[in-house]
Amino acid sequence: MVFESEPPPGAEALRNYESIPRPFILEPPLETKTEYAPGEPVVFHLVLFGRALNLLPYFIVTLDEFSRHGIGRGRRPFSIERIEALNPLTGERATIYNGADRIVRPRDLSITAKDVWMHSGGQENSRPASSPSGGEISFASFAPDQQKLRLEFLTPTRLTFAGKPVTVPEFHIVIRNLLRRISSLCYFHHGFAYEADFPAIIACAAQVRLVVHSTRWITWERYSFRQNKKVPCGGLVGWAAYSGPLGGFWPLLRLGKLLHVGKGSVFGQGKFRVTKI
C-alpha cells in the first residue's frame, strides 16, 4: 500500500501505476547543502495520508533500521534523536519517539481537509469532501473579488498539462494539478470519491492572470530499484505572482501547501508557499 501502490480491483480511475499517488511525502530540509559533518543534525518531515496514518510505527522501525545500515554515499550510519508529531495549522507539537529510550509515545495531531478549509476561512457549505458520502465545493465560494498572490516553488515542481511538463506556471495549470492530486488521494487512500464542480473551478482559475514569474527548471536524478535504473526528475523552482478572482482559492491552496502539487511529490517535490501581495 505504501511503496508499491496499485489500483484496487475494478478501479475506475488512474489505472496507470505511475499515476497513483503514494500515501506519504518525505520532505527534505529546505537547504542546498548535500553533505553533513559528523554530529551535525538533519531535520526532515514525513507526511502521511489516510490509511497510512496507522502505519507510522512501521516508518519508525524502518528509520531505526536505516540508522544502523546507513544512508547516502558510503552508507553512513546516524542516530535518531527524536521524532515529533506536528499540527501544521496550530504549530502544536509533541515528542512521540525519543532515541534515548527508543519508546514510541503515540500522540494524534493529525488534521483533515475540513480543518484546513475552516482554518483558511472557508464556509461550512463549501468545504472539501470529508466523508465516504463525498461532498462538493460550491462555486458560490469563488467570489469575483480581485486579489493578488505569490506562489513560491520551494522544491522542484513538475506540473503537467495535456500530458506534458510545463515551464510556465499558469494559475489554471497549478489548480488542475492540485485538484488531480486531491481527488486521487481521496480515491485511493481515503476510500471515497472527491466530488466537485471541476469544470467551474478550472474556468474560474483560467480568469486568474499570471502577472510575472521568475522560475527556472532544474533537473536531478534518483535511482529506482523497481526499474533498476536512474530516473531523471526535475521541475520549476522560483516564484510567480497572480492577479484575479482568487478569493475562493485560498483554502484549496493552503491544503495544497501540505499535500504538495505535481509529479514526484513523494520525494518532496512540489512544495510551495503562498502569500498575499
N, C-alpha and C positions, 0 to 999 in steps of 0.2 A: 504493500500500500504506500509505503514511504518512498522507496528508492526506485521501484520498478512499476509505477502506477500504470494500470491498464484500464480500458473502458470496461464497465460491468457488462455481463451478457445482455444483449438487447438494447444497449445504449443507443440513443438516437442522435447524439451529438458527439463531436470530437472523437471520431473513430481512429484518427491518426495518433499513433503512440506519442510522437513528438509534440502533439498539441495539448496533451493532458498535463495540467499543472501539478507539480509535486506539492504536498501539503505542508511545506516548510520553506523558510528562507534562511540562509546563512549570510548575515550582514557583516562584511569585513570592516575593520577600522577605517574611518574616513581620513586616511593619510596616505601619502605617496610612498613612504618607505617600505621596503620589502625585506629588509634584514633587521634582526633584533639581537642585541648583545645578551650574553648570559645574565639571567636575573632581571632583565627588562620586561615589564608587564605588557601583555597584549589583551585588549578588550574587544570582544565582538558580540553581536546579538544573534540569537536564534529565535525565529518567529514560527509558531505552529498554528495550523488552521484546522478547524473542525474536529474530526475523529482523532487526528494526530495529537491532540492535546493529551489524550490518555496514554500516549507513548513516551511522554517526557522521561520517565525512568530509563527507557532504553537508550535515549540520546545521552543521558548522563553516564550510563555504563560504557557506551561506545567512546565517549570523550575520555573516560578514565583509561580505557584500553589504549587509545591513541597516545595518551600521556606517557605510557611506558614504551610503546613501539616507536614513537617519534613521528614527526611530520616535517614536510618541506625537504629541501635538498640535503641529503646526508641523514635524513630521518632523525632529527634532533629531538630528544625527549623534553618534556615540560611537566610542570605540576599545575594542577587546578587549585587556585587559591580559594575561589568561591563562585557560586552561581546564584544569581538573584532573579526573582520574579519581578516584573516591572509592569505597571499600568501606564501606558503611554499617554493617556488623557489627563490623569491626575498627578503623575510623577511618583505615586506611591510605589515603594519597593520593599522587598523582604528577602532575606537570605534563605535559600531553600537547600543549599548544599555547601558545606564547609570542608575544604580539603584537609583540614587538620584532623577531623574525626571521620570523614567520609560517610556522613549520615545525611540522608535526604529528609528534609522537613517540609512537606507539601504546603503550599500556600497558593490559592487560586486567585490571581489578579487579572484573569482573562477578561476581555471585553467583547461585545458584539457589534455588528454593524449598526444596530439601533442606538447603542451607546454613542458611537461616533456621530451618527446623524443628529441626535438630540444635543450633544455637546457642541456641535457646529451651528446650532440654531435652526435645524430642520424642524418641520412641523410633524406632529404625530401622524397625520394622514398622508405624509409624503416620504415616510421612511422607507428604507430598503426592505425587501422581504426578509423576515427573521424567523419563519416557521415553515414546517413542511407544506403548509397550505399555500405558501407563496405570498406575494404581495406586489404592489405596483407603486412606482413613483408617479405621483400626479404631475402632469406637465404644468399645472397651475402654479407649482412651486418655482418654476423657472420664469421669474418675473423679468420684464423687459428693461429693468434698470441698467444703466450703463456704468460699468466699473472697469477697473484696470487691475491686473495681477501679474506677478512674475513667477515663473517656474524655474527652479534651478535643478538641473540634472546632475545629481551628486555622484552617481556611478554610471558607467556606460549604459545608455538606454536605447534598446533596439526596438524601435517602433516599425510596424509594417502597415502597408495599405495596398489593397489589391494583390496581396501575396508577395509583395516586395518590400525590402527595407527602405526607409525614407531618411533623407538627410535634412529636411526642412520640417520642424515640428509644428505643423499647423494644428490649431486647437482641436478641430474635429477629429484629427487622427489620434491625438492623445486620448480623447474621450472614447473613441471607438475601441482602442486597445484596452482601456481601463474597463469598459463595460464587458468586453470579451473575457477579461481575466476574472472579474467578479462573478459573472454568470457561470463560468466553468468551475470555479472553486465551489460555488454553491451546489452545482450539479453533481460533481464527483466526490466532494469531501464533506458536504453538509447534508446531502440526501434530499434536496428539493430543487426545483427549477425556479430561478430568479426571474420573475415576470415584470416587465416594464415596457413602456411605450418607447422602444429603442429608436424607431424612425423619427419620432417627435423630438427626442433628446438630441439626436445627431443633427437634426435640422436646426435646432437652436444653437448647437455648438458651431455649426457652419456659419452662423452670423457673427461669431467672435473673430476679430481680426488679429492676425499676428503683426504687431507693430514693429518690432525689431527683435533680432536674436543674435547672440554671439555663441555659436556652438561649433564644435569640431568633432569629427569622427575618429575614435581611437580603436585599435584592434589589439586583442590579446588572444592567447591560446590556452586551452585546457586539454588534459589527456583524458579520454573516455575509455575506461576499461571495458565497457559494454561493447563499444565499437572497435576497441583495440587500435586507436589512432588518436593523433592530435586533432582537436576540433577548433577551428577559428571562431572567435567570439568578438564582440565589439558593439559599439553604439555611440550615441551622442553624449557629450558632456558639455557643460556651459549653461547658458540661461536664455530664456525667451520671455518677452513681455507681450501681453494680450490686452485687448480692449473690446468691450461689447456687453451683451446681456449675460453677465457672469453670476448674478446673484444666486441662482438656484444650483450652481455647480460647486459651491463651497463644501457642502457635506460630502459630495462624491469625490472631490479632490483630496479632502482630508482623510477619507477612507483609503484612497489610492496611496497616500504617503506611507501607510502601514503595509499595504499589500504589494507595493511596487507596481510597475507597469512595463509591458513589453516582454520580449524574449529573454531567457536566461535569468529570470527573477530568482530562481532557486539558488543561484550563485551570488546573489546580491546585486545583480544588475537592475536598472530601472528604479533606483531610489531617487526620489525628488523632494524638494521643499517648495512650498507655495506661500507667497506673501502678497498682501495688498499693496498697491503703489498709488 
